[in-house]
Amino acid sequence: MRVPHAASEITEAVDGDLFLTVLDEALGALEDAGIAYVLIGGIGSAVFGRDRGTRDIDLFVRPEAARKVLTVLDERGFETEEFAEHWLFKARKHGVLVDVIFRSTRDILLGEEMLERSRMMPFRDRMLRVAPPEDLVVMKACAASEDTPRYWYDATAIVAQTELDWDYLVARARQHGPRRLLSLLLFASSIDIVVPSEPIETLYEAIRGGGRP
């Protein structure tokens, strides 16, 4: 089984204004339809950590809403595809890729707490609903692999640049990957990023006590 993570597909460079137009159209379609979502991926990295100049759009939605997302995007002229039924659908318009992600690595789902903690953040002269930085750190750390090492450094940049709710981060890490998050925080400390000792100690104790791998 393929381990789900934010799509690593490389897309052709597109005009920045065109990218923003498609972004506005995609988000407008979901909002008009009343579909709950948060942005993750490169946009999440850009607003909380580092801007990699993303040219694709990563929407995180509930599993039961994923097909409705494709329907409303199709109605707005997007080409749509049920790419991987377990976790990822895709849409495209004017060369801009939209990943409709409904299950992230280690079965992270969009729930009420994540929605409540999502933030309206500035991005290219607009305010966007972005997943909480703590959830982005967990998603990216858990999804990092040999072919996507940038996720690890995206997560590290968020730890370095954003004020985090450490209790919430630890709670999410204990659910989905305490060893991976402990490794990330120790790595961040090793390159002189300030990380409080308490979350490191808590995750270490969770692992010693039989925490989820």
N, CA, C and O of each residue as an XYZ file, in Angstrom:
852
protein
N       0.845     -1.208      0.000
C       0.000      0.000      0.000
C       0.872      1.247      0.000
O       1.835      1.340      0.761
N       0.538      2.180     -0.836
C       1.281      3.428     -0.884
C       1.003      4.237      0.380
O      -0.147      4.378      0.796
N       2.062      4.765      0.984
C       1.884      5.614      2.157
C       1.387      6.961      1.698
O       2.060      7.612      0.899
N       0.210      7.419      2.177
C      -0.332      8.690      1.686
C       0.425      9.882      2.217
O       0.751      9.936      3.403
N       0.705     10.822      1.367
C       1.270     12.094      1.771
C       0.902     13.121      0.730
O       0.389     12.764     -0.331
N       1.147     14.378      1.003
C       0.845     15.417      0.024
C       1.559     15.094     -1.272
O       2.710     14.657     -1.253
N       0.897     15.302     -2.393
C       1.400     14.833     -3.677
C       2.771     15.385     -3.980
O       3.047     16.562     -3.747
N       3.641     14.515     -4.510
C       4.993     14.931     -4.838
C       5.149     15.186     -6.335
O       6.258     15.416     -6.816
N       4.049     15.146     -7.062
C       4.098     15.350     -8.499
C       4.669     16.725     -8.824
O       4.292     17.725     -8.212
N       5.574     16.764     -9.785
C       6.173     18.022    -10.215
C       5.356     18.575    -11.376
O       5.143     17.884    -12.373
N       4.903     19.807    -11.251
C       4.093     20.417    -12.292
C       4.894     21.491    -13.017
O       5.857     22.044    -12.486
N       4.470     21.766    -14.238
C       5.126     22.811    -15.004
C       4.876     24.164    -14.344
O       3.833     24.395    -13.733
N       5.849     25.040    -14.483
C       5.703     26.378    -13.909
C       4.526     27.082    -14.573
O       4.344     26.988    -15.787
N       3.737     27.780    -13.783
C       2.619     28.526    -14.328
C       2.750     29.974    -13.873
O       3.424     30.278    -12.889
N       2.102     30.840    -14.601
C       2.115     32.260    -14.280
C       1.520     32.490    -12.895
O       0.499     31.900    -12.541
N       2.174     33.359    -12.113
C       1.725     33.598    -10.748
C       0.313     34.134    -10.675
O      -0.457     33.707     -9.815
N      -0.052     35.055    -11.547
C      -1.406     35.602    -11.542
C      -2.430     34.532    -11.897
O      -3.525     34.505    -11.334
N      -2.075     33.652    -12.829
C      -2.978     32.570    -13.212
C      -3.163     31.598    -12.054
O      -4.273     31.128    -11.804
N      -2.088     31.302    -11.357
C      -2.173     30.441    -10.177
C      -3.159     31.018     -9.160
O      -3.996     30.295     -8.619
N      -3.056     32.319     -8.906
C      -3.942     32.951     -7.929
C      -5.389     32.969     -8.409
O      -6.309     32.831     -7.603
N      -5.596     33.136     -9.705
C      -6.948     33.101    -10.260
C      -7.586     31.739    -10.035
O      -8.742     31.643     -9.622
N      -6.822     30.687    -10.310
C      -7.340     29.329    -10.111
C      -7.558     29.061     -8.628
O      -8.546     28.430     -8.252
N      -6.651     29.532     -7.785
C      -6.825     29.392     -6.343
C      -8.141     30.023     -5.898
O      -8.916     29.408     -5.165
N      -8.386     31.242     -6.341
C      -9.627     31.941     -5.971
C     -10.856     31.184     -6.471
O     -11.863     31.098     -5.768
N     -10.772     30.636     -7.686
C     -11.913     29.911     -8.237
C     -12.177     28.631     -7.451
O     -13.329     28.301     -7.170
N     -11.121     27.912     -7.097
C     -11.287     26.659     -6.364
C     -11.874     26.906     -4.977
O     -12.812     26.223     -4.565
N     -11.325     27.876     -4.263
C     -11.825     28.158     -2.920
C     -13.239     28.719     -2.974
O     -14.069     28.399     -2.123
N     -13.515     29.551     -3.966
C     -14.866     30.076     -4.111
C     -15.880     28.971     -4.346
O     -16.996     29.026     -3.829
N     -15.495     27.968     -5.125
C     -16.403     26.854     -5.396
C     -16.741     26.101     -4.118
O     -17.901     25.765     -3.881
N     -15.722     25.832     -3.287
C     -15.964     25.109     -2.036
C     -16.793     25.939     -1.061
O     -17.691     25.424     -0.395
N     -16.480     27.222     -0.987
C     -17.207     28.073     -0.046
C     -18.661     28.251     -0.468
O     -19.558     28.250      0.376
N     -18.896     28.404     -1.760
C     -20.278     28.524     -2.234
C     -21.078     27.259     -1.943
O     -22.284     27.320     -1.704
N     -20.397     26.109     -1.964
C     -21.064     24.834     -1.713
C     -21.110     24.483     -0.227
O     -21.692     23.465      0.147
N     -20.509     25.305      0.618
C     -20.519     25.054      2.045
C     -19.674     23.866      2.466
O     -19.996     23.193      3.445
N     -18.589     23.599      1.735
C     -17.711     22.458      2.029
C     -16.577     22.926      2.930
O     -15.854     23.864      2.594
N     -16.425     22.276      4.062
C     -15.344     22.613      4.993
C     -14.002     22.174      4.412
O     -13.891     21.095      3.829
N     -12.986     23.020      4.576
C     -11.659     22.713      4.060
C     -10.628     23.536      4.817
O     -10.951     24.528      5.470
N      -9.384     23.096      4.711
C      -8.233     23.926      5.075
C      -7.174     23.725      4.001
O      -7.157     22.700      3.320
N      -6.307     24.691      3.856
C      -5.182     24.577      2.935
C      -3.984     24.002      3.676
O      -3.712     24.363      4.821
N      -3.274     23.101      3.004
C      -2.050     22.529      3.560
C      -0.960     22.673      2.497
O      -1.036     23.579      1.667
N       0.049     21.803      2.504
C       1.046     21.787      1.446
C       1.904     23.030      1.394
O       2.267     23.607      2.419
N       2.222     23.431      0.165
C       3.137     24.543     -0.037
C       2.605     25.870      0.480
O       3.374     26.699      0.966
N       1.292     26.083      0.379
C       0.728     27.328      0.904
C       0.855     27.348      2.423
O       1.187     28.383      3.000
N       0.596     26.221      3.074
C       0.785     26.148      4.517
C       2.213     26.459      4.914
O       2.458     27.187      5.876
N       3.163     25.896      4.161
C       4.576     26.174      4.425
C       4.894     27.646      4.240
O       5.652     28.227      5.017
N       4.316     28.246      3.212
C       4.628     29.639      2.897
C       4.169     30.582      3.992
O       4.882     31.529      4.323
N       2.989     30.348      4.566
C       2.463     31.304      5.541
C       3.019     31.094      6.938
O       3.028     32.025      7.744
N       3.491     29.873      7.245
C       3.975     29.599      8.596
C       5.480     29.348      8.677
O       6.056     29.409      9.763
N       6.112     29.071      7.562
C       7.524     28.697      7.621
C       8.356     29.300      6.518
O       8.968     30.353      6.696
N       8.381     28.642      5.385
C       9.199     29.113      4.263
C       8.392     28.983      2.977
O       7.606     28.050      2.815
N       8.595     29.919      2.077
C       7.877     29.941      0.805
C       8.728     29.253     -0.245
O       9.793     29.748     -0.614
N       8.250     28.096     -0.732
C       8.965     27.375     -1.780
C       8.486     27.770     -3.167
O       8.843     27.128     -4.155
N       7.674     28.829     -3.248
C       7.172     29.246     -4.542
C       6.220     28.217     -5.143
O       6.299     27.906     -6.331
N       5.318     27.691     -4.309
C       4.430     26.625     -4.757
C       3.583     27.054     -5.950
O       3.176     28.211     -6.054
N       3.328     26.116     -6.837
C       2.455     26.358     -7.970
C       1.370     25.294     -8.053
O       0.791     25.077     -9.118
N       1.089     24.624     -6.926
C      -0.089     23.782     -6.861
C      -0.844     24.085     -5.574
O      -0.333     24.768     -4.687
N      -2.048     23.578     -5.485
C      -2.967     23.911     -4.393
C      -3.343     22.614     -3.693
O      -3.826     21.680     -4.332
N      -3.125     22.552     -2.383
C      -3.451     21.356     -1.605
C      -4.627     21.659     -0.689
O      -4.491     22.393      0.290
N      -5.779     21.089     -1.015
C      -6.979     21.224     -0.209
C      -7.115     20.003      0.684
O      -6.974     18.875      0.210
N      -7.385     20.206      1.966
C      -7.613     19.111      2.895
C      -9.073     19.148      3.293
O      -9.543     20.134      3.862
N      -9.799     18.067      2.993
C     -11.243     18.024      3.212
C     -11.610     16.724      3.928
O     -10.784     15.823      4.073
N     -12.865     16.648      4.370
C     -13.334     15.409      4.990
C     -13.488     14.317      3.921
O     -13.836     14.621      2.780
N     -13.232     13.047      4.276
C     -13.382     11.975      3.288
C     -14.754     11.936      2.635
O     -14.862     11.699      1.432
N     -15.808     12.168      3.419
C     -17.155     12.085      2.869
C     -17.481     13.246      1.930
O     -18.477     13.198      1.208
N     -16.644     14.294      1.937
C     -16.887     15.457      1.071
C     -16.062     15.425     -0.207
O     -16.261     16.265     -1.084
N     -15.146     14.478     -0.332
C     -14.165     14.527     -1.421
C     -14.826     14.483     -2.804
O     -14.453     15.248     -3.693
N     -15.800     13.596     -2.984
C     -16.439     13.513     -4.305
C     -17.278     14.755     -4.594
O     -17.384     15.176     -5.746
N     -17.866     15.336     -3.572
C     -18.611     16.580     -3.781
C     -17.663     17.693     -4.217
O     -18.029     18.535     -5.037
N     -16.445     17.701     -3.672
C     -15.458     18.694     -4.090
C     -15.197     18.560     -5.587
O     -15.174     19.560     -6.305
N     -15.000     17.326     -6.064
C     -14.771     17.137     -7.501
C     -15.967     17.624     -8.307
O     -15.803     18.228     -9.367
N     -17.162     17.364     -7.806
C     -18.364     17.786     -8.535
C     -18.419     19.305     -8.677
O     -18.663     19.820     -9.768
N     -18.191     20.025     -7.570
C     -18.307     21.483     -7.651
C     -17.153     22.078     -8.467
O     -17.330     23.105     -9.122
N     -15.989     21.453     -8.436
C     -14.893     21.940     -9.273
C     -15.161     21.656    -10.745
O     -14.866     22.485    -11.607
N     -15.720     20.486    -11.031
C     -16.080     20.153    -12.408
C     -17.075     21.175    -12.958
O     -16.996     21.562    -14.124
N     -17.997     21.602    -12.123
C     -18.979     22.594    -12.550
C     -18.342     23.945    -12.836
O     -18.921     24.761    -13.553
N     -17.155     24.193    -12.283
C     -16.435     25.454    -12.536
C     -15.400     25.307    -13.649
O     -14.568     26.193    -13.841
N     -15.447     24.202    -14.377
C     -14.568     24.054    -15.528
C     -13.249     23.376    -15.256
O     -12.372     23.386    -16.120
N     -13.072     22.784    -14.083
C     -11.863     22.033    -13.780
C     -11.963     20.632    -14.385
O     -13.045     20.049    -14.449
N     -10.833     20.105    -14.822
C     -10.743     18.686    -15.153
C     -10.499     17.938    -13.849
O      -9.624     18.323    -13.074
N     -11.258     16.873    -13.596
C     -11.179     16.196    -12.304
C     -10.868     14.714    -12.479
O     -11.147     14.122    -13.522
N     -10.283     14.125    -11.428
C      -9.859     12.733    -11.483
C      -9.856     12.144    -10.076
O      -9.334     12.757     -9.145
N     -10.437     10.958     -9.920
C     -10.340     10.210     -8.663
C      -9.031      9.428     -8.699
O      -8.998      8.262     -9.091
N      -7.977     10.077     -8.291
C      -6.613      9.573     -8.524
C      -6.272      8.370     -7.645
O      -5.772      7.365     -8.150
N      -6.529      8.455     -6.364
C      -6.234      7.367     -5.422
C      -7.375      7.334     -4.420
O      -7.482      8.215     -3.567
N      -8.231      6.318     -4.517
C      -9.497      6.346     -3.776
C      -9.329      6.379     -2.270
O     -10.258      6.765     -1.560
N      -8.174      5.987     -1.764
C      -7.963      5.952     -0.316
C      -7.670      7.330      0.272
O      -7.948      7.586      1.444
N      -7.084      8.250     -0.586
C      -6.623      9.485      0.061
C      -6.562     10.710     -0.824
O      -6.483     11.816     -0.289
N      -6.594     10.591     -2.157
C      -6.281     11.746     -3.004
C      -7.078     11.749     -4.292
O      -7.090     10.764     -5.030
N      -7.754     12.882     -4.563
C      -8.320     13.178     -5.869
C      -7.573     14.382     -6.441
O      -6.862     15.080     -5.718
N      -7.739     14.620     -7.751
C      -7.029     15.722     -8.390
C      -7.963     16.516     -9.295
O      -8.935     15.990     -9.838
N      -7.638     17.792     -9.438
C      -8.340     18.658    -10.390
C      -7.303     19.569    -11.035
O      -6.269     19.866    -10.437
N      -7.584     20.007    -12.252
C      -6.662     20.889    -12.964
C      -7.445     21.938    -13.734
O      -8.537     21.690    -14.244
N      -6.846     23.120    -13.798
C      -7.418     24.169    -14.637
C      -6.291     25.107    -15.045
O      -5.509     25.548    -14.203
N      -6.209     25.410    -16.331
C      -5.182     26.311    -16.863
C      -3.774     25.861    -16.434
O      -2.897     26.691    -16.195
N      -3.574     24.556    -16.341
C      -2.253     24.044    -15.986
C      -1.946     24.044    -14.501
O      -0.859     23.627    -14.102
N      -2.879     24.504    -13.668
C      -2.680     24.537    -12.222
C      -3.293     23.282    -11.610
O      -4.457     22.967    -11.855
N      -2.505     22.573    -10.815
C      -2.946     21.336    -10.168
C      -3.574     21.639     -8.812
O      -3.026     22.405     -8.019
N      -4.723     21.033     -8.559
C      -5.368     21.092     -7.252
C      -5.419     19.673     -6.708
O      -6.068     18.807     -7.294
N      -4.741     19.429     -5.593
C      -4.818     18.137     -4.918
C      -5.914     18.201     -3.867
O      -5.885     19.052     -2.978
N      -6.867     17.309     -3.971
C      -7.953     17.200     -3.004
C      -7.600     16.036     -2.088
O      -7.840     14.876     -2.421
N      -7.030     16.357     -0.934
C      -6.502     15.347     -0.012
C      -7.513     15.145      1.108
O      -7.962     16.109      1.728
N      -7.865     13.901      1.364
C      -8.852     13.641      2.417
C      -8.358     12.630      3.445
O      -9.101     12.259      4.353
N      -7.124     12.186      3.315
C      -6.523     11.322      4.324
C      -5.010     11.490      4.216
O      -4.405     11.064      3.232
N      -4.402     12.105      5.217
C      -2.966     12.310      5.189
C      -2.264     11.111      5.824
O      -2.912     10.194      6.330
N      -0.942     11.131      5.791
C      -0.149     10.030      6.320
C      -0.580      9.670      7.738
O      -0.863     10.546      8.555
N      -0.625      8.374      8.019
C      -1.014      7.824      9.320
C      -2.456      8.176      9.683
O      -2.806      8.388     10.844
N      -3.275      8.228      8.624
C      -4.717      8.411      8.790
C      -5.098      9.684      9.534
O      -6.030      9.681     10.339
N      -4.382     10.767      9.268
C      -4.785     12.073      9.783
C      -5.956     12.576      8.940
O      -5.873     12.635      7.714
N      -7.046     12.938      9.617
C      -8.256     13.398      8.946
C      -8.574     14.825      9.369
O      -8.090     15.309     10.392
N      -9.390     15.482      8.572
C      -9.886     16.811      8.929
C     -11.019     16.654      9.935
O     -12.087     16.147      9.594
N     -10.790     17.087     11.172
C     -11.803     16.996     12.213
C     -12.196     18.357     12.732
O     -11.674     19.381     12.290
N     -13.122     18.362     13.675
C     -13.645     19.615     14.199
C     -12.561     20.458     14.874
O     -12.525     21.677     14.707
N     -11.677     19.804     15.639
C     -10.665     20.587     16.342
C      -9.707     21.253     15.352
O      -9.322     22.408     15.533
N      -9.328     20.518     14.309
C      -8.454     21.117     13.314
C      -9.135     22.303     12.641
O      -8.505     23.335     12.412
N     -10.413     22.158     12.324
C     -11.146     23.269     11.715
C     -11.226     24.463     12.660
O     -11.016     25.604     12.248
N     -11.530     24.196     13.929
C     -11.642     25.285     14.896
C     -10.322     26.009     15.092
O     -10.300     27.214     15.342
N      -9.215     25.272     14.977
C      -7.896     25.863     15.181
C      -7.286     26.416     13.890
O      -6.215     27.023     13.926
N      -7.951     26.213     12.761
C      -7.419     26.745     11.504
C      -7.332     28.268     11.598
O      -8.045     28.896     12.380
N      -6.464     28.835     10.804
C      -6.220     30.280     10.886
C      -6.424     30.942      9.528
O      -6.087     30.373      8.489
N      -6.974     32.135      9.551
C      -7.029     32.952      8.345
C      -5.699     33.680      8.244
O      -5.355     34.495      9.100
N      -4.954     33.374      7.181
C      -3.587     33.868      7.048
C      -3.408     34.622      5.731
O      -4.025     34.270      4.726
N      -2.562     35.666      5.733
C      -2.318     36.410      4.487
C      -1.420     35.632      3.543
O      -0.407     35.059      3.945
N      -1.818     35.626      2.272
C      -1.032     34.981      1.228
C      -1.325     35.696     -0.077
O      -2.445     35.636     -0.585
N      -0.322     36.374     -0.623
C      -0.439     37.061     -1.913
C      -1.690     37.953     -1.963
O      -2.516     37.833     -2.868
N      -1.809     38.834     -0.989
C      -2.873     39.840     -0.971
C      -4.278     39.269     -0.783
O      -5.260     39.897     -1.177
N      -4.377     38.099     -0.193
C      -5.675     37.546      0.141
C      -5.558     36.807      1.470
O      -4.461     36.425      1.877
N      -6.681     36.609      2.140
C      -6.701     35.869      3.402
C      -7.235     34.467      3.142
O      -8.318     34.294      2.581
N      -6.465     33.477      3.555
C      -6.805     32.083      3.270
C      -6.936     31.289      4.557
O      -6.256     31.564      5.545
N      -7.829     30.291      4.531
C      -7.992     29.406      5.688
C      -6.957     28.282      5.600
O      -6.996     27.444      4.699
N      -6.039     28.290      6.553
C      -4.916     27.354      6.533
C      -4.984     26.458      7.757
O      -5.402     26.891      8.831
N      -4.573     25.210      7.593
C      -4.548     24.266      8.714
C      -3.689     24.814      9.846
O      -2.775     25.598      9.591
N      -3.955     24.427     11.085
C      -3.121     24.886     12.197
C      -1.656     24.513     11.969
O      -1.370     23.436     11.446
N      -0.734     25.381     12.352
C       0.684     25.073     12.116
C       1.121     23.786     12.805
O       1.985     23.072     12.296
N       0.528     23.486     13.960
C       0.895     22.253     14.664
C       0.528     21.026     13.833
O       1.303     20.072     13.758
N      -0.650     21.047     13.208
C      -1.050     19.922     12.365
C      -0.173     19.836     11.121
O       0.155     18.741     10.666
N       0.203     20.978     10.576
C       1.110     20.956      9.421
C       2.451     20.333      9.787
O       3.010     19.559      9.011
N       2.966     20.666     10.963
C       4.235     20.073     11.408
C       4.096     18.559     11.490
O       4.962     17.829     11.007
N       3.012     18.080     12.100
C       2.816     16.638     12.231
C       2.662     15.980     10.862
O       3.289     14.955     10.596
N       1.834     16.559      9.995
C       1.624     15.989      8.662
C       2.932     15.896      7.885
O       3.252     14.860      7.303
N       3.684     16.998      7.885
C       4.894     17.031      7.078
C       5.986     16.133      7.655
O       6.709     15.473      6.909
N       6.104     16.109      8.971
C       7.117     15.232      9.577
C       6.789     13.772      9.312
O       7.681     12.979      9.012
N       5.517     13.412      9.419
C       5.129     12.025      9.195
C       5.224     11.627      7.725
O       5.497     10.466      7.416
N       5.001     12.573      6.817
C       5.016     12.266      5.390
C       6.408     12.310      4.779
O       6.601     11.819      3.667
N       7.380     12.883      5.475
C       8.728     13.004      4.922
C       9.297     11.625      4.622
O       9.190     10.706      5.435
N       9.900     11.491      3.455
C      10.480     10.218      3.040
C      11.664     10.495      2.130
O      12.032     11.649      1.910
N      12.252      9.444      1.608
C      13.437      9.606      0.755
C      13.148     10.477     -0.458
O      14.006     11.248     -0.889
N      11.934     10.359     -1.018
C      11.628     11.144     -2.215
C      10.998     12.493     -1.898
O      10.770     13.296     -2.803
N      10.710     12.756     -0.613
C      10.154     14.055     -0.233
C      10.864     14.625      0.997
O      10.206     14.941      1.989
N      12.176     14.761      0.953
C      12.886     15.301      2.117
C      12.503     16.740      2.430
O      12.692     17.199      3.556
N      11.971     17.454      1.452
C      11.617     18.856      1.688
C      10.546     18.983      2.763
O      10.483     20.005      3.447
N       9.694     17.956      2.928
C       8.665     18.021      3.962
C       9.287     18.161      5.349
O       8.765     18.878      6.203
N      10.405     17.469      5.566
C      11.086     17.533      6.861
C      11.553     18.959      7.141
O      11.412     19.473      8.251
N      12.110     19.578      6.109
C      12.619     20.940      6.275
C      11.482     21.966      6.292
O      11.615     23.022      6.911
N      10.371     21.667      5.622
C       9.188     22.509      5.766
C       8.723     22.517      7.223
O       8.447     23.575      7.790
N       8.641     21.332      7.820
C       8.203     21.225      9.214
C       9.167     21.946     10.143
O       8.747     22.636     11.072
N      10.452     21.783      9.889
C      11.457     22.457     10.714
C      11.314     23.967     10.619
O      11.451     24.666     11.623
N      11.041     24.478      9.422
C      10.877     25.920      9.242
C       9.668     26.443     10.007
O       9.712     27.545     10.553
N       8.584     25.660     10.052
C       7.412     26.088     10.809
C       7.739     26.153     12.296
O       7.346     27.100     12.977
N       8.453     25.155     12.801
C       8.871     25.172     14.209
C       9.709     26.415     14.494
O       9.585     27.027     15.555
N      10.561     26.780     13.543
C      11.462     27.918     13.741
C      10.738     29.261     13.655
O      11.103     30.205     14.357
N       9.713     29.356     12.799
C       9.151     30.660     12.461
C       7.827     30.987     13.152
O       7.410     32.146     13.157
N       7.159     29.992     13.733
C       5.793     30.192     14.200
C       5.672     29.876     15.684
O       6.270     28.920     16.178
N       4.898     30.685     16.384
C       4.605     30.399     17.785
C       3.589     29.263     17.843
O       2.474     29.392     17.336
N       3.975     28.163     18.456
C       3.165     26.950     18.451
C       2.487     26.717     19.792
O       2.980     27.138     20.838
N       1.350     26.040     19.739
C       0.712     25.522     20.940
C       1.343     24.150     21.182
O       0.946     23.159     20.569
N       2.320     24.104     22.074
C       3.099     22.879     22.252
C       2.253     21.746     22.809
O       2.474     20.587     22.457
N       1.294     22.052     23.668
C       0.430     20.998     24.203
C      -0.373     20.334     23.085
O      -0.499     19.110     23.040
N      -0.911     21.151     22.188
C      -1.677     20.605     21.067
C      -0.766     19.824     20.119
O      -1.141     18.753     19.642
N       0.423     20.351     19.845
C       1.364     19.640     18.979
C       1.697     18.270     19.560
O       1.696     17.271     18.840
N       1.980     18.222     20.855
C       2.316     16.944     21.497
C       1.128     15.982     21.438
O       1.304     14.792     21.178
N      -0.082     16.497     21.679
C      -1.262     15.634     21.622
C      -1.433     15.025     20.235
O      -1.717     13.835     20.103
N      -1.257     15.848     19.201
C      -1.382     15.337     17.824
C      -0.247     14.378     17.497
O      -0.453     13.373     16.817
N       0.943     14.686     17.977
C       2.085     13.803     17.736
C       1.881     12.452     18.401
O       2.206     11.419     17.816
N       1.348     12.445     19.614
C       1.119     11.180     20.312
C       0.094     10.322     19.582
O       0.152      9.094     19.650
N      -0.838     10.954     18.891
C      -1.840     10.208     18.129
C      -1.263      9.604     16.857
O      -1.644      8.501     16.466
N      -0.349     10.316     16.208
C       0.015      9.953     14.842
C       1.502      9.654     14.606
O       1.853      9.171     13.530
N       2.372      9.922     15.559
C       3.774      9.615     15.297
C       4.732     10.217     16.292
O       5.519     11.091     15.927
N       4.698      9.776     17.557
C       5.572     10.402     18.556
C       7.058     10.255     18.248
O       7.835     11.172     18.513
N       7.456      9.136     17.701
C       8.875      8.954     17.391
C       9.336      9.906     16.299
O      10.414     10.494     16.381
N       8.499     10.048     15.270
C       8.860     10.944     14.171
C       8.936     12.385     14.657
O       9.847     13.122     14.281
N       7.976     12.790     15.493
C       7.980     14.177     15.964
C       9.097     14.425     16.958
O       9.696     15.501     16.961
N       9.387     13.447     17.800
C      10.518     13.595     18.704
C      11.802     13.764     17.902
O      12.641     14.600     18.238
N      11.957     12.979     16.851
C      13.138     13.107     15.995
C      13.223     14.496     15.383
O      14.298     15.092     15.326
N      12.077     15.014     14.921
C      12.065     16.341     14.309
C      12.478     17.409     15.314
O      13.291     18.277     14.996
N      11.926     17.353     16.523
C      12.237     18.377     17.522
C      13.697     18.300     17.965
O      14.332     19.326     18.207
N      14.222     17.092     18.068
C      15.643     16.959     18.403
C      16.514     17.489     17.262
O      17.539     18.128     17.501
N      16.103     17.221     16.037
C      16.837     17.754     14.892
C      16.800     19.276     14.896
O      17.823     19.927     14.684
N      15.615     19.847     15.138
C      15.503     21.302     15.183
C      16.424     21.878     16.244
O      17.104     22.876     16.003
N      16.453     21.259     17.414
C      17.350     21.727     18.474
C      18.812     21.633     18.053
O      19.628     22.477     18.422
N      19.137     20.601     17.277
C      20.531     20.406     16.875
C      21.024     21.475     15.922
O      22.231     21.674     15.780
N      20.090     22.175     15.259
C      20.495     23.263     14.360
C      20.118     24.622     14.967
O      19.897     25.603     14.256
N      20.054     24.644     16.297
C      19.905     25.879     17.084
C      18.554     26.550     16.956
O      18.444     27.763     17.137
N      17.523     25.779     16.647
C      16.157     26.282     16.744
C      15.697     26.058     18.185
O      15.887     24.980     18.748
N      15.098     27.075     18.763
C      14.688     26.973     20.167
C      13.436     26.114     20.274
O      12.386     26.449     19.725
N      13.564     25.001     20.991
C      12.442     24.105     21.259
C      12.379     23.901     22.769
O      13.385     23.526     23.371
N      11.230     24.137     23.400
C      11.135     23.909     24.841
C      11.450     22.458     25.194
O      11.212     21.552     24.396
N      11.978     22.248     26.378
C      12.336     20.890     26.791
C      11.112     20.032     27.076
O      11.156     18.814     26.907
N      10.013     20.662     27.511
C       8.848     19.880     27.939
C       8.262     19.002     26.844
O       8.024     17.822     27.105
N       8.009     19.506     25.615
C       7.460     18.614     24.592
C       8.406     17.478     24.242
O       7.957     16.366     23.964
N       9.705     17.738     24.251
C      10.675     16.675     23.984
C      10.586     15.607     25.068
O      10.548     14.412     24.773
N      10.554     16.041     26.307
C      10.481     15.093     27.415
C       9.166     14.314     27.404
O       9.151     13.112     27.667
N       8.071     14.996     27.100
C       6.767     14.332     27.081
C       6.704     13.268     25.999
O       6.209     12.167     26.239
N       7.199     13.586     24.810
C       7.190     12.596     23.734
C       8.114     11.432     24.050
O       7.800     10.283     23.740
N       9.246     11.723     24.662
C      10.158     10.648     25.044
C       9.496      9.706     26.045
O       9.607      8.486     25.927
N       8.812     10.273     27.020
C       8.135      9.451     28.019
C       6.991      8.659     27.388
O       6.739      7.520     27.778
N       6.291      9.261     26.404
C       5.221      8.547     25.712
C       5.765      7.329     24.979
O       5.144      6.266     24.970
N       6.926      7.495     24.366
C       7.550      6.377     23.654
C       8.004      5.299     24.631
O       7.791      4.111     24.391
N       8.615      5.701     25.708
C       9.067      4.739     26.722
C       7.897      3.958     27.303
O       8.024      2.790     27.671
N       6.747      4.637     27.378
C       5.573      3.989     27.943
C       4.747      3.213     26.943
O       3.649      2.751     27.254
N       5.285      3.069     25.717
C       4.566      2.290     24.708
C       3.741      3.117     23.776
O       2.712      2.659     23.280
N       4.188      4.373     23.518
C       3.460      5.250     22.603
C       3.417      4.681     21.197
O       4.248      3.856     20.817
N       2.438      5.135     20.437
C       2.263      4.669     19.060
C       3.488      5.017     18.233
O       3.992      6.134     18.350
N       3.997      4.100     17.391
C       5.201      4.388     16.584
C       4.936      5.404     15.503
O       5.842      5.750     14.746
